[in-house]
Amino acid sequence: IFSIVVFGSIVNECYVNKDSQDPELLCIFNENESACSYGIAVGIIAFFGCIFFFVVDLYFQQISSVKDRKRAVLLDLGFSGFLSFLWFVAFCFLANQWQRTTMSTGVSQGADAARAAITFSFFSIIVWVALAVKALERYRLGTDMSLFATDQFAADPSAAYPGYPTGSGIESTETYQSPPFTETLDANPKGYQVPAY
């Protein structure tokens, strides 16, 4: 949501006319086109990255390969850390360019959008750092293979391995069965006669 606010406010209101005579639209951040382009680019990258990792989180339990699960968590960790850095640069760059901007009639019209873009760039730093920390915790949890295993086992390491389920209860409740391959078979069972050829 923060990324939508940042690139949406820059696209909608941060391109203004310098004066009423000049029809050319200029970036509100000190007339520096790079500032607006960078804010838009980081916002769009963050938006599509969020959608991608949301889908990955939805299907994470269906990923059967342990290596693929580990790669997904590492990719999440790397992407979150990288976007934290990009948002930090965006915040510093936009704030610096806004500080150098001289106020005019056109600039005052888009001033609230510029301040919103700077503010939500700062909030995005906090959110992406939190996501990176969460991904790091998830990776550390995965080192004991509980995250990457398809079945969850007991947390106590001395606990016994869980057995197979007992079934629906329709089967017999008799617990004793004779061991396999130990029965003595009659050479000629009753009711069966060896054919003579």
C-alpha positions in Angstrom: 0.0 0.0 0.0 2.9 2.4 0.8 4.4 1.8 -2.6 1.1 2.7 -4.3 1.0 5.9 -2.3 4.5 6.8 -3.2 4.4 6.2 -7.0 0.8 7.3 -7.2 1.3 10.6 -5.6 4.5 11.3 -7.7 2.7 10.3 -10.9 -0.5 12.3 -10.2 0.7 15.5 -8.5 4.4 15.8 -8.6 4.7 17.0 -12.2 3.8 20.6 -12.3 4.2 23.6 -14.7 6.8 26.0 -13.6 4.5 28.9 -14.5 1.3 29.4 -16.3 3.1 30.5 -19.5 5.2 27.3 -19.8 3.3 24.1 -20.7 6.2 21.8 -19.9 5.7 19.6 -16.8 8.7 19.5 -14.5 9.3 17.3 -11.5 8.4 19.0 -8.2 11.6 17.8 -6.5 14.0 20.6 -7.4 13.0 20.1 -11.1 15.1 16.9 -10.9 13.6 14.3 -13.2 15.7 11.6 -11.7 14.1 12.1 -8.3 10.6 11.5 -9.6 11.7 8.6 -11.9 13.5 6.9 -9.0 10.5 7.2 -6.7 8.2 5.8 -9.3 10.6 2.9 -10.2 11.1 1.9 -6.6 7.4 2.1 -5.9 6.5 -0.1 -8.9 9.2 -2.7 -8.1 8.0 -2.9 -4.5 4.4 -3.3 -5.6 5.1 -6.2 -8.0 7.5 -7.7 -5.5 4.8 -7.7 -2.8 2.4 -9.4 -5.2 4.9 -12.1 -6.1 5.9 -12.9 -2.6 2.2 -12.9 -1.5 1.6 -15.7 -4.1 4.8 -17.5 -3.0 3.5 -17.4 0.6 0.1 -18.8 -0.4 1.7 -21.8 -2.2 4.6 -22.3 0.2 3.1 -25.4 1.8 2.6 -27.0 -1.6 6.3 -26.7 -2.5 7.5 -30.3 -2.0 11.2 -29.8 -2.5 13.2 -28.7 0.5 15.7 -26.9 -1.7 13.0 -25.0 -3.5 11.5 -23.9 -0.1 14.9 -22.8 1.1 15.4 -20.8 -2.1 12.1 -19.1 -1.7 12.9 -18.0 1.8 16.4 -16.8 0.7 14.9 -15.0 -2.2 12.4 -13.3 0.2 15.2 -12.4 2.6 17.4 -10.9 -0.2 14.6 -9.0 -1.9 13.4 -7.5 1.4 16.9 -6.4 2.3 17.4 -5.0 -1.2 14.2 -3.0 -1.1 15.0 -1.7 2.4 18.1 -0.2 0.9 16.2 1.1 -2.2 13.6 2.8 0.0 16.3 4.3 2.2 18.0 5.8 -0.8 14.6 7.0 -2.1 13.8 8.7 1.2 17.1 10.4 1.4 17.1 11.4 -2.3 13.5 12.8 -2.3 14.0 14.6 1.1 17.2 16.2 -0.1 15.7 17.3 -3.4 12.6 18.6 -1.6 14.7 20.6 0.8 16.4 22.3 -2.2 13.2 23.1 -4.0 12.2 26.7 -4.2 8.6 27.4 -3.5 6.4 28.7 -6.4 2.8 28.6 -7.3 3.1 25.3 -9.2 5.2 23.7 -6.4 2.8 24.7 -3.7 0.0 22.9 -5.6 1.8 19.5 -5.4 3.6 20.1 -2.0 1.3 17.8 -0.1 1.9 14.9 -2.6 5.6 15.5 -2.4 5.5 15.3 1.4 3.3 12.2 1.3 5.8 10.5 -1.1 8.7 11.4 1.3 6.8 10.2 4.4 5.6 7.0 2.9 9.1 6.3 1.6 10.3 6.5 5.3 7.5 4.2 6.4 8.4 1.8 3.6 12.0 1.5 5.0 10.5 0.4 8.4 8.1 -2.1 6.7 10.8 -3.7 4.5 13.3 -4.0 7.3 10.6 -5.7 9.4 10.0 -8.1 6.4 13.7 -8.8 6.1 13.9 -9.6 9.8 10.9 -11.9 9.5 12.4 -13.6 6.5 15.7 -14.1 8.5 13.8 -15.6 11.4 12.0 -17.9 9.0 15.3 -18.9 7.5 16.8 -19.6 10.9 13.7 -21.7 11.8 14.3 -23.7 8.6 17.8 -24.7 9.6 16.3 -27.3 11.8 14.2 -28.5 8.8 10.9 -28.0 10.6 10.0 -25.2 8.2 11.0 -27.1 5.1 9.5 -30.5 6.1 6.0 -31.2 4.9 4.8 -32.7 8.3 5.3 -31.0 11.6 6.7 -33.2 14.4 6.8 -32.8 18.1 9.0 -30.0 19.4 10.7 -32.2 22.0 13.8 -33.8 20.5 13.5 -36.8 22.8 9.9 -37.4 21.8 9.1 -40.6 19.9 8.5 -40.6 16.2 4.7 -40.3 15.6 3.3 -43.6 14.3 0.8 -44.2 11.6 -2.8 -43.2 12.2 -5.0 -46.0 13.6 -7.6 -45.6 11.0 -11.4 -45.0 11.1 -12.1 -47.5 13.8 -13.8 -50.0 11.5 -10.9 -52.4 11.6 -10.7 -55.1 14.3 -9.4 -54.1 17.7 -7.4 -57.3 18.1 -3.8 -56.3 18.8 -2.0 -59.6 18.3 -1.1 -60.8 14.9 1.1 -63.7 14.1 4.5 -62.7 12.8 4.9 -63.2 9.0 6.7 -66.2 7.5 6.8 -68.2 10.8 3.7 -70.4 10.3 4.3 -74.1 9.5 2.3 -75.1 6.5 0.8 -78.6 6.1 2.2 -80.4 3.1 -1.3 -81.4 2.2 -3.9 -79.0 3.5 -7.4 -80.3 4.2 -9.7 -80.4 1.2 -6.9 -80.1 -1.3 -5.6 -83.0 -3.1 -2.5 -83.0 -5.3 -3.4 -83.9 -8.8 -1.7 -86.9 -10.3 -0.3 -86.4 -13.8 
